[in-house]
Amino acid sequence: MAHWQLNELAVLHWRQWQDEWVIFDESSGQTLVADALMAASLMALEEGALSLTELEAQVRDDLQWPASEMLAPRIVTGLEFLSGLGLVRAENP
């Protein structure tokens, strides 16, 4: 199972306004706006590499997301977007 991890060169700076996050990556100069789900996913990966299952559990816990809602597809969409920006990548252990 693949583990997602933050790009080791990323240096992230965070600001929150209501339900939105603005994230600046010092190493690339990129700034992006993220919702709570994408921000929580990226914050979790700042702590270390996680499988999708581990990431979903962490995000669900951090955001107190209802167990009845499927998060994995939404997290994957966010990870694919972040991967396209070069902020995260999937690696097979």
Phi and psi in radians as a Rosetta constraint file:
Dihedral C 1 N 2 CA 2 C 2 CIRCULARHARMONIC -1.191 0.35
Dihedral N 2 CA 2 C 2 N 3 CIRCULARHARMONIC 2.552 0.35
Dihedral C 2 N 3 CA 3 C 3 CIRCULARHARMONIC -1.968 0.35
Dihedral N 3 CA 3 C 3 N 4 CIRCULARHARMONIC 2.351 0.35
Dihedral C 3 N 4 CA 4 C 4 CIRCULARHARMONIC -1.599 0.35
Dihedral N 4 CA 4 C 4 N 5 CIRCULARHARMONIC 2.473 0.35
Dihedral C 4 N 5 CA 5 C 5 CIRCULARHARMONIC -2.522 0.35
Dihedral N 5 CA 5 C 5 N 6 CIRCULARHARMONIC 2.703 0.35
Dihedral C 5 N 6 CA 6 C 6 CIRCULARHARMONIC -1.269 0.35
Dihedral N 6 CA 6 C 6 N 7 CIRCULARHARMONIC 2.489 0.35
Dihedral C 6 N 7 CA 7 C 7 CIRCULARHARMONIC -1.016 0.35
Dihedral N 7 CA 7 C 7 N 8 CIRCULARHARMONIC 2.221 0.35
Dihedral C 7 N 8 CA 8 C 8 CIRCULARHARMONIC -1.104 0.35
Dihedral N 8 CA 8 C 8 N 9 CIRCULARHARMONIC -0.303 0.35
Dihedral C 8 N 9 CA 9 C 9 CIRCULARHARMONIC -1.528 0.35
Dihedral N 9 CA 9 C 9 N 10 CIRCULARHARMONIC -0.210 0.35
Dihedral C 9 N 10 CA 10 C 10 CIRCULARHARMONIC -1.192 0.35
Dihedral N 10 CA 10 C 10 N 11 CIRCULARHARMONIC 2.334 0.35
Dihedral C 10 N 11 CA 11 C 11 CIRCULARHARMONIC -2.224 0.35
Dihedral N 11 CA 11 C 11 N 12 CIRCULARHARMONIC 1.782 0.35
Dihedral C 11 N 12 CA 12 C 12 CIRCULARHARMONIC -1.695 0.35
Dihedral N 12 CA 12 C 12 N 13 CIRCULARHARMONIC 2.459 0.35
Dihedral C 12 N 13 CA 13 C 13 CIRCULARHARMONIC -2.145 0.35
Dihedral N 13 CA 13 C 13 N 14 CIRCULARHARMONIC 2.360 0.35
Dihedral C 13 N 14 CA 14 C 14 CIRCULARHARMONIC -2.065 0.35
Dihedral N 14 CA 14 C 14 N 15 CIRCULARHARMONIC 2.496 0.35
Dihedral C 14 N 15 CA 15 C 15 CIRCULARHARMONIC -2.469 0.35
Dihedral N 15 CA 15 C 15 N 16 CIRCULARHARMONIC 2.435 0.35
Dihedral C 15 N 16 CA 16 C 16 CIRCULARHARMONIC -2.101 0.35
Dihedral N 16 CA 16 C 16 N 17 CIRCULARHARMONIC 2.347 0.35
Dihedral C 16 N 17 CA 17 C 17 CIRCULARHARMONIC -2.244 0.35
Dihedral N 17 CA 17 C 17 N 18 CIRCULARHARMONIC 1.928 0.35
Dihedral C 17 N 18 CA 18 C 18 CIRCULARHARMONIC 0.931 0.35
Dihedral N 18 CA 18 C 18 N 19 CIRCULARHARMONIC -2.055 0.35
Dihedral C 18 N 19 CA 19 C 19 CIRCULARHARMONIC -1.668 0.35
Dihedral N 19 CA 19 C 19 N 20 CIRCULARHARMONIC 0.119 0.35
Dihedral C 19 N 20 CA 20 C 20 CIRCULARHARMONIC -2.035 0.35
Dihedral N 20 CA 20 C 20 N 21 CIRCULARHARMONIC 2.595 0.35
Dihedral C 20 N 21 CA 21 C 21 CIRCULARHARMONIC -2.026 0.35
Dihedral N 21 CA 21 C 21 N 22 CIRCULARHARMONIC 2.478 0.35
Dihedral C 21 N 22 CA 22 C 22 CIRCULARHARMONIC -1.970 0.35
Dihedral N 22 CA 22 C 22 N 23 CIRCULARHARMONIC 2.221 0.35
Dihedral C 22 N 23 CA 23 C 23 CIRCULARHARMONIC -2.124 0.35
Dihedral N 23 CA 23 C 23 N 24 CIRCULARHARMONIC 2.196 0.35
Dihedral C 23 N 24 CA 24 C 24 CIRCULARHARMONIC -1.947 0.35
Dihedral N 24 CA 24 C 24 N 25 CIRCULARHARMONIC 2.203 0.35
Dihedral C 24 N 25 CA 25 C 25 CIRCULARHARMONIC -1.717 0.35
Dihedral N 25 CA 25 C 25 N 26 CIRCULARHARMONIC 1.922 0.35
Dihedral C 25 N 26 CA 26 C 26 CIRCULARHARMONIC -1.065 0.35
Dihedral N 26 CA 26 C 26 N 27 CIRCULARHARMONIC -0.627 0.35
Dihedral C 26 N 27 CA 27 C 27 CIRCULARHARMONIC -1.243 0.35
Dihedral N 27 CA 27 C 27 N 28 CIRCULARHARMONIC -0.551 0.35
Dihedral C 27 N 28 CA 28 C 28 CIRCULARHARMONIC -1.857 0.35
Dihedral N 28 CA 28 C 28 N 29 CIRCULARHARMONIC -0.299 0.35
Dihedral C 28 N 29 CA 29 C 29 CIRCULARHARMONIC 1.400 0.35
Dihedral N 29 CA 29 C 29 N 30 CIRCULARHARMONIC 0.113 0.35
Dihedral C 29 N 30 CA 30 C 30 CIRCULARHARMONIC -1.432 0.35
Dihedral N 30 CA 30 C 30 N 31 CIRCULARHARMONIC 2.509 0.35
Dihedral C 30 N 31 CA 31 C 31 CIRCULARHARMONIC -2.157 0.35
Dihedral N 31 CA 31 C 31 N 32 CIRCULARHARMONIC 2.374 0.35
Dihedral C 31 N 32 CA 32 C 32 CIRCULARHARMONIC -2.422 0.35
Dihedral N 32 CA 32 C 32 N 33 CIRCULARHARMONIC 2.707 0.35
Dihedral C 32 N 33 CA 33 C 33 CIRCULARHARMONIC -1.800 0.35
Dihedral N 33 CA 33 C 33 N 34 CIRCULARHARMONIC 2.312 0.35
Dihedral C 33 N 34 CA 34 C 34 CIRCULARHARMONIC -2.304 0.35
Dihedral N 34 CA 34 C 34 N 35 CIRCULARHARMONIC 2.595 0.35
Dihedral C 34 N 35 CA 35 C 35 CIRCULARHARMONIC -1.398 0.35
Dihedral N 35 CA 35 C 35 N 36 CIRCULARHARMONIC 3.083 0.35
Dihedral C 35 N 36 CA 36 C 36 CIRCULARHARMONIC -1.061 0.35
Dihedral N 36 CA 36 C 36 N 37 CIRCULARHARMONIC -0.644 0.35
Dihedral C 36 N 37 CA 37 C 37 CIRCULARHARMONIC -1.154 0.35
Dihedral N 37 CA 37 C 37 N 38 CIRCULARHARMONIC -0.825 0.35
Dihedral C 37 N 38 CA 38 C 38 CIRCULARHARMONIC -1.172 0.35
Dihedral N 38 CA 38 C 38 N 39 CIRCULARHARMONIC -0.704 0.35
Dihedral C 38 N 39 CA 39 C 39 CIRCULARHARMONIC -1.103 0.35
Dihedral N 39 CA 39 C 39 N 40 CIRCULARHARMONIC -0.774 0.35
Dihedral C 39 N 40 CA 40 C 40 CIRCULARHARMONIC -1.106 0.35
Dihedral N 40 CA 40 C 40 N 41 CIRCULARHARMONIC -0.650 0.35
Dihedral C 40 N 41 CA 41 C 41 CIRCULARHARMONIC -1.112 0.35
Dihedral N 41 CA 41 C 41 N 42 CIRCULARHARMONIC -0.810 0.35
Dihedral C 41 N 42 CA 42 C 42 CIRCULARHARMONIC -1.172 0.35
Dihedral N 42 CA 42 C 42 N 43 CIRCULARHARMONIC -0.687 0.35
Dihedral C 42 N 43 CA 43 C 43 CIRCULARHARMONIC -1.084 0.35
Dihedral N 43 CA 43 C 43 N 44 CIRCULARHARMONIC -0.722 0.35
Dihedral C 43 N 44 CA 44 C 44 CIRCULARHARMONIC -1.091 0.35
Dihedral N 44 CA 44 C 44 N 45 CIRCULARHARMONIC -0.678 0.35
Dihedral C 44 N 45 CA 45 C 45 CIRCULARHARMONIC -1.278 0.35
Dihedral N 45 CA 45 C 45 N 46 CIRCULARHARMONIC -0.331 0.35
Dihedral C 45 N 46 CA 46 C 46 CIRCULARHARMONIC -1.119 0.35
Dihedral N 46 CA 46 C 46 N 47 CIRCULARHARMONIC -0.458 0.35
Dihedral C 46 N 47 CA 47 C 47 CIRCULARHARMONIC -1.422 0.35
Dihedral N 47 CA 47 C 47 N 48 CIRCULARHARMONIC -0.333 0.35
Dihedral C 47 N 48 CA 48 C 48 CIRCULARHARMONIC 2.610 0.35
Dihedral N 48 CA 48 C 48 N 49 CIRCULARHARMONIC 2.964 0.35
Dihedral C 48 N 49 CA 49 C 49 CIRCULARHARMONIC -1.166 0.35
Dihedral N 49 CA 49 C 49 N 50 CIRCULARHARMONIC 2.480 0.35
Dihedral C 49 N 50 CA 50 C 50 CIRCULARHARMONIC -2.452 0.35
Dihedral N 50 CA 50 C 50 N 51 CIRCULARHARMONIC 2.568 0.35
Dihedral C 50 N 51 CA 51 C 51 CIRCULARHARMONIC -1.285 0.35
Dihedral N 51 CA 51 C 51 N 52 CIRCULARHARMONIC 2.895 0.35
Dihedral C 51 N 52 CA 52 C 52 CIRCULARHARMONIC -1.042 0.35
Dihedral N 52 CA 52 C 52 N 53 CIRCULARHARMONIC -0.708 0.35
Dihedral C 52 N 53 CA 53 C 53 CIRCULARHARMONIC -1.087 0.35
Dihedral N 53 CA 53 C 53 N 54 CIRCULARHARMONIC -0.791 0.35
Dihedral C 53 N 54 CA 54 C 54 CIRCULARHARMONIC -1.148 0.35
Dihedral N 54 CA 54 C 54 N 55 CIRCULARHARMONIC -0.712 0.35
Dihedral C 54 N 55 CA 55 C 55 CIRCULARHARMONIC -1.133 0.35
Dihedral N 55 CA 55 C 55 N 56 CIRCULARHARMONIC -0.764 0.35
Dihedral C 55 N 56 CA 56 C 56 CIRCULARHARMONIC -1.050 0.35
Dihedral N 56 CA 56 C 56 N 57 CIRCULARHARMONIC -0.777 0.35
Dihedral C 56 N 57 CA 57 C 57 CIRCULARHARMONIC -1.097 0.35
Dihedral N 57 CA 57 C 57 N 58 CIRCULARHARMONIC -0.732 0.35
Dihedral C 57 N 58 CA 58 C 58 CIRCULARHARMONIC -1.135 0.35
Dihedral N 58 CA 58 C 58 N 59 CIRCULARHARMONIC -0.815 0.35
Dihedral C 58 N 59 CA 59 C 59 CIRCULARHARMONIC -1.130 0.35
Dihedral N 59 CA 59 C 59 N 60 CIRCULARHARMONIC -0.748 0.35
Dihedral C 59 N 60 CA 60 C 60 CIRCULARHARMONIC -1.027 0.35
Dihedral N 60 CA 60 C 60 N 61 CIRCULARHARMONIC -0.759 0.35
Dihedral C 60 N 61 CA 61 C 61 CIRCULARHARMONIC -1.178 0.35
Dihedral N 61 CA 61 C 61 N 62 CIRCULARHARMONIC -0.811 0.35
Dihedral C 61 N 62 CA 62 C 62 CIRCULARHARMONIC -1.077 0.35
Dihedral N 62 CA 62 C 62 N 63 CIRCULARHARMONIC -0.695 0.35
Dihedral C 62 N 63 CA 63 C 63 CIRCULARHARMONIC -1.671 0.35
Dihedral N 63 CA 63 C 63 N 64 CIRCULARHARMONIC -0.028 0.35
Dihedral C 63 N 64 CA 64 C 64 CIRCULARHARMONIC 0.922 0.35
Dihedral N 64 CA 64 C 64 N 65 CIRCULARHARMONIC 0.831 0.35
Dihedral C 64 N 65 CA 65 C 65 CIRCULARHARMONIC -1.364 0.35
Dihedral N 65 CA 65 C 65 N 66 CIRCULARHARMONIC 2.398 0.35
Dihedral C 65 N 66 CA 66 C 66 CIRCULARHARMONIC -1.037 0.35
Dihedral N 66 CA 66 C 66 N 67 CIRCULARHARMONIC 2.404 0.35
Dihedral C 66 N 67 CA 67 C 67 CIRCULARHARMONIC -1.107 0.35
Dihedral N 67 CA 67 C 67 N 68 CIRCULARHARMONIC -0.400 0.35
Dihedral C 67 N 68 CA 68 C 68 CIRCULARHARMONIC -1.288 0.35
Dihedral N 68 CA 68 C 68 N 69 CIRCULARHARMONIC -0.286 0.35
Dihedral C 68 N 69 CA 69 C 69 CIRCULARHARMONIC -1.670 0.35
Dihedral N 69 CA 69 C 69 N 70 CIRCULARHARMONIC 2.339 0.35
Dihedral C 69 N 70 CA 70 C 70 CIRCULARHARMONIC -1.340 0.35
Dihedral N 70 CA 70 C 70 N 71 CIRCULARHARMONIC 2.103 0.35
Dihedral C 70 N 71 CA 71 C 71 CIRCULARHARMONIC -1.755 0.35
Dihedral N 71 CA 71 C 71 N 72 CIRCULARHARMONIC -0.532 0.35
Dihedral C 71 N 72 CA 72 C 72 CIRCULARHARMONIC -0.893 0.35
Dihedral N 72 CA 72 C 72 N 73 CIRCULARHARMONIC -0.844 0.35
Dihedral C 72 N 73 CA 73 C 73 CIRCULARHARMONIC -1.063 0.35
Dihedral N 73 CA 73 C 73 N 74 CIRCULARHARMONIC -0.666 0.35
Dihedral C 73 N 74 CA 74 C 74 CIRCULARHARMONIC -1.225 0.35
Dihedral N 74 CA 74 C 74 N 75 CIRCULARHARMONIC -0.659 0.35
Dihedral C 74 N 75 CA 75 C 75 CIRCULARHARMONIC -1.144 0.35
Dihedral N 75 CA 75 C 75 N 76 CIRCULARHARMONIC -0.754 0.35
Dihedral C 75 N 76 CA 76 C 76 CIRCULARHARMONIC -1.051 0.35
Dihedral N 76 CA 76 C 76 N 77 CIRCULARHARMONIC -0.742 0.35
Dihedral C 76 N 77 CA 77 C 77 CIRCULARHARMONIC -1.030 0.35
Dihedral N 77 CA 77 C 77 N 78 CIRCULARHARMONIC -0.778 0.35
Dihedral C 77 N 78 CA 78 C 78 CIRCULARHARMONIC -1.126 0.35
Dihedral N 78 CA 78 C 78 N 79 CIRCULARHARMONIC -0.728 0.35
Dihedral C 78 N 79 CA 79 C 79 CIRCULARHARMONIC -1.121 0.35
Dihedral N 79 CA 79 C 79 N 80 CIRCULARHARMONIC -0.693 0.35
Dihedral C 79 N 80 CA 80 C 80 CIRCULARHARMONIC -1.114 0.35
Dihedral N 80 CA 80 C 80 N 81 CIRCULARHARMONIC -0.695 0.35
Dihedral C 80 N 81 CA 81 C 81 CIRCULARHARMONIC -1.102 0.35
Dihedral N 81 CA 81 C 81 N 82 CIRCULARHARMONIC -0.841 0.35
Dihedral C 81 N 82 CA 82 C 82 CIRCULARHARMONIC -1.131 0.35
Dihedral N 82 CA 82 C 82 N 83 CIRCULARHARMONIC -0.587 0.35
Dihedral C 82 N 83 CA 83 C 83 CIRCULARHARMONIC -1.137 0.35
Dihedral N 83 CA 83 C 83 N 84 CIRCULARHARMONIC -0.706 0.35
Dihedral C 83 N 84 CA 84 C 84 CIRCULARHARMONIC -1.085 0.35
Dihedral N 84 CA 84 C 84 N 85 CIRCULARHARMONIC -0.477 0.35
Dihedral C 84 N 85 CA 85 C 85 CIRCULARHARMONIC -1.497 0.35
Dihedral N 85 CA 85 C 85 N 86 CIRCULARHARMONIC -0.140 0.35
Dihedral C 85 N 86 CA 86 C 86 CIRCULARHARMONIC 1.447 0.35
Dihedral N 86 CA 86 C 86 N 87 CIRCULARHARMONIC 0.238 0.35
Dihedral C 86 N 87 CA 87 C 87 CIRCULARHARMONIC -1.489 0.35
Dihedral N 87 CA 87 C 87 N 88 CIRCULARHARMONIC -0.521 0.35
Dihedral C 87 N 88 CA 88 C 88 CIRCULARHARMONIC -2.365 0.35
Dihedral N 88 CA 88 C 88 N 89 CIRCULARHARMONIC 2.871 0.35
Dihedral C 88 N 89 CA 89 C 89 CIRCULARHARMONIC -2.660 0.35
Dihedral N 89 CA 89 C 89 N 90 CIRCULARHARMONIC 2.726 0.35
Dihedral C 89 N 90 CA 90 C 90 CIRCULARHARMONIC -1.745 0.35
Dihedral N 90 CA 90 C 90 N 91 CIRCULARHARMONIC 2.384 0.35
Dihedral C 90 N 91 CA 91 C 91 CIRCULARHARMONIC -2.304 0.35
Dihedral N 91 CA 91 C 91 N 92 CIRCULARHARMONIC 2.468 0.35
Dihedral C 91 N 92 CA 92 C 92 CIRCULARHARMONIC -1.542 0.35
Dihedral N 92 CA 92 C 92 N 93 CIRCULARHARMONIC 2.236 0.35
